[in-house]
C-alpha cells in the first residue's frame, strides 16, 4: 500500500463517525508499505497490511453464503482476468465493455474510486481520467492479482480450455498506463473506509446485485463523492438473487420492499434524491447498456447486458 493513502483512510467499523487510522509500518520499500497495521484510536480495531495489501473490513463483515469462497477460487480469478484484460492480448472473443464504460466519464482533477474492482481493469481506466484512482474488492485473490499486475506491469495466468486442460496467457499493461497513480485495497462496498466528499469520480460496475444491502452501497458511494463537480457511474445486470440479497432489500425485480419495478429506474430515483435517501442528489445525464462477457472455458461464455446510469452533481 502506498503510504500516503493512510492519510485519508478511516475506520469502517466506526461509521458514520469519521475516525482516522494511524499507520504503523513494519516493513516498507520506498513509499510502499509491505507489512504493517492501521489502527483506530476509538474502537481499537487493527487492520492489517500484508504483502502490500491493506485489509479494511469491519469486524461484522460477513459476505453472503458461498460468495467469499467462490471469488477466491483460481478458476474464477482466471475467468475474471480474461473478462478484464482479454482485449490487451488480442483475444478474438474479447468484449469492449471497459472502454465503453470509461467513455462515459469525463477527465478531470481529483481522486476516483472503483468499487468492487475485481482484478482491476476499470481502476486502470479511471487512472487515465483523474489524478489518482483507488480500486477495492472484498476478494483478496482478486486484489492480489491486480496488485501484481500493477507492480510488474505483466501477469502470466492459466486460462482454462476444458476439464483440466489450460494454456498460458500473458497480460501486459500498455505504455502510458501510470502505475504510480493507482492503489488497490480490500474493503467492504457497504462500509467504505474513506471520509466524506473525497472522490470526484465514483464507479460501481456489476456489483449492486451481489451485495446484501445494495441501497447502503449507493448511499456510501454518494457520501464519499464530492458535493460539487462529481461524476458517478453505476452499471448492473440486476440479476437479483436471494443467494446474495434478501428479497425485501432488492432494488427492483420484486413486489416486496420499497423498490418495486425495474432496478435501473429505481437507481435513478435514488440518485436523483426522490426517495429521500440521499442528502446531496445527482443529476442523471445518460442511461445505456454495455455487453460484458466472462469466459468459463473455451466453449462456455456468459454474455451479460449491464445497464448503466451516468450522473453528475
N, C-alpha and C positions, 0 to 999 in steps of 0.2 A: 504494500500500500504506500502510495506517495505520502510523505509525512505531512504536507500542507493540507491534505484532506481532513486531517483530525481537527483543524481549526473550526470547521463548521459542522461537525457531526454532533448529534445529540442522543440522549438515551431513549431508545424506542420504548423501554419499559415504563418511563415516567410521563409519556404523553397523556394529556395535551400540554403539560408543562415543558418548557424548553430548557432542559438541563444539559449543559455541555459535558463533554468527555475529556478526561486527561489521558494523554498518551504516555505510556511507559514502554519505550523501545528497548527490547533486549538484544536485538541484532539488526543492524542496518547496513545497507550498501548504498552509500551516497544518500540520495533523497528517498530511497526505497526502504521501508520498514519491513524486514523479513519475518521477524518474530517479536511479539510484544503483547501488550494488553491495553485496552481502552477502558477506563474506569469511570463510573458515575459516582459523584460525590454525595448524591442524595440517597439513592437506593442501594448503593454499594455493589451494583452489578459489575461484572467483569466480562468484557467482550474480547475474545482472543484474536490475535493476528498470527496466523500460522502459514508458513510457506508464502508469505506476502499477501495472504487473503484475510481481510477483516471480516469477521462474522458477527453481524449486528442483529441477531434475532432475539426478540424479547423472550423472557423465560416461559411465558404462556403460549409461545408459538407452537402450533400443532397442525401441520398440513393435513388435508383430508386423507382419509384412509387410502393407502396404496400410492398416493401421489409422490411422497418423498422417495420411496424405493424405486419407482418407475423412472424418474428423471435422473437417477444415479446409475442406471444400467448402461454398460458400454454400447450396446446396440442402439439404444435410444439416443445417446450422446452422438454416435456416428450419424444417425439419421438427421439430427439437428445440424450437425456440421455440414452435411450435404445441403440441407434446405437453406442454410445461411450463405454458403460460400461456393456452391457448385458453379455459378457463373464465372468465378475467378479462375477455375481450371477448365473452363470452356466445355462443360458437360452439356451435351445437346438437349438434355431434358430439363435444364435449369430454368427456373422462373425468374421474372424480373421484379418481384414484389418489393424488395428493399429499395431499389432505385425509384420505384413508383411511389412508395411511402415518403421517401426523402424529398421527392419533388413537390410534395405538399407544403413543405416548410421553407420559409424564407431565411436566408442567412442573417445573422445579427450577433451583436456582442452578448456576453454573458455565459452562464452555465446551462447545460442541457442535461436532462435526466431520461434514461431509458429503463422503464420499469418492466421487470420480467424479461430481461435482455437475453436469456438463454445463453448461447455461445457467442453473442456479442456483435453480430453484423450491424445492427442498426445503431449501436453505440459508435462504431467507426463512422457510419454515415453522419451521425449527429456531430461528431468532432470536426467535420468538414463544413459545418454550418455555424459553429459558435466558437467561443474561446476555450471551452473545456467541457468534456462530456463524461458523465458517470453512468455506468450500467450496473444493474443489480439483479440478482435472481436468488431464490432460496435453494437452488440446486448447487451444491459445492462442486459437483462434477462439471456442470456447465461453466461455472466461473473459473475453475482450474484450466479448462481448455481455452477459454477466452483470454486469460492472463498469459498463458503460454504463447499463444499467437501474438499477443501484444508485445511480449518480451523478445521473442525470437524472430518475429515477422514471417515465420513459416511454421506449418504444422503438418506432420505426417499422421495419417489415421487410416484404419482399416474400414473399407466400405463393403458391406455385405452384398454378395452375389445371390446365393441361395443356400439354404441349410447352413452348413459350417464353412462354406466357401466364401472367401473375401479377397479383395485386392487392395493394394496401397493407393492412396490418393494424397496429394500434397497441396495445401493451401498456401499461397504466397501473397502477402499484402502488396498492393500496388505502391509504386513510388509516389511520394506525396501524402500518404496517409500517416499523419504525425502521431506516433505512439505517446509522445510526451504530453498530449492533450486529452488523455483518456485514463480512467480508473474503473476497475471492476471490483465489486464487493458482494458479499452475501447479506441479504436483508429481506424483510417482510413487506410486501406491497401494501399491506393494510396497517402498517405501523412504521412509517418512514423515519429513518434516523437522521433527518435533516430539519433544520429550523424553518420557520415560516418565511415565505416570499424570497427564496434563494434563486430559483431557476427561471430563466427567461424562456425556456422551451422544455416541455414535458411530453413524453410519449408513452403510450401503453398499447402494445400490439399483441393480439391473440392471447390475452391474459384474463379479461373480466370473467369469462365463463369457467375459469379454473380456480376461482377464489371462493372461500367460504362466505365472505362479506364483500361482494363487488361494490356496493354503494360506499362502504368505508374506504375502499381504494380510490374511487373517484374524488371523495372528499379530501383524502390525503394528498393526492396529486394537485388538486386545486390549492390546498393550503401551502404546498411547497413552491408553487409558482408565484412569480412577482405579481403585484396588484395591477400593474400597468405595463404594457408592452410585451406581454407574454403570449406564447403560442402553445396550444395543446392539440395533440393528435391521438385519438382513441380509435382503435380498429379491432374488430372481433367477429368471429363467425356466429356468435350467440348459440353455441351448441350446449344449451343448458342441460345439466345432469345432476341428479341427487347424489352421484358419486362424489361430487365436489361441493355442492351448494344445496342447502335446504330449499325446497321449492318456494317457500314464502320469502326467501331472500333473492330469488332470481329478479333480474331487471327486465324481464319480458318472457314471452312464451308460456304464460300461465294465467289462470284466473284467480290465483291466490296472491296475497300480499298487496303492496301499494302500487306496484308497477305492472299492470296487465298490458297486453298488447305486444308490440314488437320492441325488441331491445334497442335498436338504433334510435327509434323515436323517443324512447324513454331516456336514453343517454342525452339526447338533445334537450329534453325537458329539464333534466337535472343540471346540465351545464349552463343553460340559459337562466337558471335560478327560479324557474316557475314552480318547482316542487318545494322551494323553501329550504333546501338542504345546503346551499352554498351562499356564503355572505358576499362573495365577490363573483358575480355572474360573468359568463363568457358570451361573446357574440359569435354564433356559428357562421362560418364563411363558405364551407363546402362540405358536401356529403358525396360519398362514392363507394367503390368496391375495388378490391385488389385480389387477384388469384394467387394464392400461396400454395406451394407444393412441398410435400415431405416424401422422402423415399425410404420405404421399409426394406426392400431389397430390389434386385434388378428388374423383377417382374411385378412389383407391387408398389404403387404410388398412391398417395392421398392428395386429391385436389380440393382445396378449401377456398370458398369465397369469403373473404374477410371484409366486412362493411365498416367504413370509417367516417368519422366526423373530424373536421379541422375547424378550430375556433381560435379567437384572439380576445384579449381584453387589455 
